Amino acid sequence: MRKVTQQHTKEHNRNLTLKTVFAHESVSRAEISRITKLTRSTVSDIVASLVAEGLVVEVGVGSSRGGKSPILLSLVADARHVIGLDLAHDRFSGAVLNLRGKIRQRVDLPAEGVGGDAALRLVYKVLDKLVRSANRPLLGIGVGTPGLVDTRGGVVVNAVNLSWQNLPLRQLLQDRYDLPVAVINDSQAAAIGEHTFGEGYTPESSLVVINVRNGIGAGIIINGQVFHGVGGGAGEIGHIVVVREGGLPCRCGHTGCLETVASTRAVVERARMMARHVPGSVLAESPDTIGLDSLQRAFANGDPLARQVVLEAGRFLGLAVSVIVATLSIRRILIAGEMTRFGPALLDSVKEGLAQTLFPRLIDETRVEFDRLGHDEIILGASALLLNDYSLLFKGQPAHVKRAS
Amino acid sequence: MRKVTQQHTKEHNRNLTLKTVFAHESVSRAEISRITKLTRSTVSDIVASLVAEGLVVEVGVGSSRGGKSPILLSLVADARHVIGLDLAHDRFSGAVLNLRGKIRQRVDLPAEGVGGDAALRLVYKVLDKLVRSANRPLLGIGVGTPGLVDTRGGVVVNAVNLSWQNLPLRQLLQDRYDLPVAVINDSQAAAIGEHTFGEGYTPESSLVVINVRNGIGAGIIINGQVFHGVGGGAGEIGHIVVVREGGLPCRCGHTGCLETVASTRAVVERARMMARHVPGSVLAESPDTIGLDSLQRAFANGDPLARQVVLEAGRFLGLAVSVIVATLSIRRILIAGEMTRFGPALLDSVKEGLAQTLFPRLIDETRVEFDRLGHDEIILGASALLLNDYSLLFKGQPAHVKRAS
């Protein structure tokens, strides 16, 4: 609880109006008044200033319920732009997006094996290109990165693949570009992207995105808010021990973690290992060259080894889903990342693993599906951190982000 | 976001003041003003009405920082009372408590094997006694029950041990006693009790209480709020599958659930089973009569079978803790319920299981301990649901709970 002041009330009402405009394709002043419970004259004043600032425009006339036909208002989607970044392990991708999440410019640079200062310079390179290309006022920069992130502090605490420890990424980027910056874990960004731009969610929806790449992480949205946990480490499901005896060693130091059986790296390594010892698969011809692409081709052709390895990974993902559902009671789980390439058969194996382990009462109520937005959802989610901070829309180019988390 | 009205502001400021008084042993008007950022005159007006209502009293004079010594205010702990209930599987316990959670009256009735209507009649019996014994205005009744609870709706959706399905317990109790009623899952009540009355928490603390009885459930507090999940089912960790192959059947229909290896029921059954087949333990003399008490005695005397069975359960609880920490990134986990009777050696086995499975970086940051409040924490937590609703303090005996969750 905090004290309520007049200034707070004014800002609150302005954000409330803008939120309503954001939430509709088009909307009249009367509807805004009805939805926000603000008076007609308050809404008119706020709308007048939003139009003056170029954020809102009158787009036509709606149907009347008797009386004068209402004038419809709409967000000017390209009034401001925002930058989103996805620092994946083999490729840094960035984009300039408008207020509706539509991508206007895009930059992709290979990042395989890049770490430390070189990785940071590569981030600058992507951003330099994007900032230069922008032809609208920029709200700021949102970055989705693998690893443990302190979003409040804007610090990448630990990103093993990028060799970053306690990197004050927000400060570095703010200093360089003089723009608000938000930094968030990539799985959390994926979840925000899905929630903000995906279909079928309300502002209060709860969902989990399980992001399967080289590592496995979960982004958790609880009642419309990202759940960070203490110190930003929520969703570290890749290191849940799922093979209690005889598991493979994990990079974390234990054995039998989910990552050792269900990540893309694990699937490829397992296929290589089994191809050597279990001939009879097309993959046995050249085990050392097995990669995700060749595995996918073999899988599509019904190769028994490929199917065995991939579907076993899927069943383990199903076990992970059941742990999340049992712990959080969130009934909508999306699988995202590189494993989705294996399609419906993989999804079926996830559901199979789920059915074998989830409290039966919950099985029918739980929806497991692939994410909708695909590769762009981390870019979209990272940029949404800026879009959701309505106060940024009213500033020129403020020196810092007031509310990044 | 919702519209801010004058009435809302007034109520907000009154609750803010009362919250500050609750949070301090004693506090001056000036300190309240500093903490709440309300003006001195607003605070004085609010305090005057709280004193008139008997909720706050002047208790003495504090030290001065120059100028007049301030008059200290304190909550009148017995100005109102509240009832808390714990519907454990073998015993229904209830108490009348004051505003500081101090128990003033207590009623315990055996409930072994009681279910359905008989269980409901037993609840009435406990409450009839407590309501009759109350000699202060009652704020309401808080009930902690095993099973899945829809706290918002006040409905026990499913409590297997009590044979309750979709029981509208809040409505039934409100109609019978004409008091506000809140119903919550017992593990969640335990977590609220610990957070409200335990030592070392702030209003924004996050913690998890793992409640081990016949079943196993977790109460999750995230940033000071109970996390219910969708449909109230968060914390169903008893049915996480921890033995993937060759596990024992669980009452849920699967095999290898946490409850089959780490609940009190599982420990007793395992000891009985192993005593038959593994002679050499004092417990082998009469396997069928092994219960928690005899197991505890044998454990204390270093009986190898008792130690094996109990410590193995502890290691599985450690695995469950690691799943919770990895998923939620909550670093403070309390073990509560019947297994705590096995003392420090059990706690060590939980930590051992945790160290074997938790992401190493997190091990040092994670605190696992027994709960502080013991058997009363469910009663305390259930009653805290009413205590935390400050608006109830200003009403005579309102017809319903406005904000139970």
Interface residues (C-beta under 8 A of the other chain):
Chain A: M1 R2 K3 V4 H8 T9 H12 N13 N15 L16 K19 T36 K37 L38 N158 S206 A218 I222 F227 H228 G229 V230 G231 G232 G233 A234 G235 E236 I237 H239 I240 V241 V242 V243 R244 C252 G253 H254 L319 S322 V323 I324 A326 T327 L328 S329 I330 R331 Q356 T357 L358 F359 P360 R361 L362 E365
Chain B: M1 R2 K3 V4 H8 T9 H12 N13 N15 L16 K19 T36 K37 L38 N158 S206 A218 I222 F227 H228 G229 V230 G231 G232 G233 A234 G235 E236 I237 H239 I240 V241 V242 V243 R244 C252 G253 H254 L319 S322 V323 I324 A326 T327 L328 S329 I330 R331 Q356 T357 L358 F359 P360 R361 L362 E365
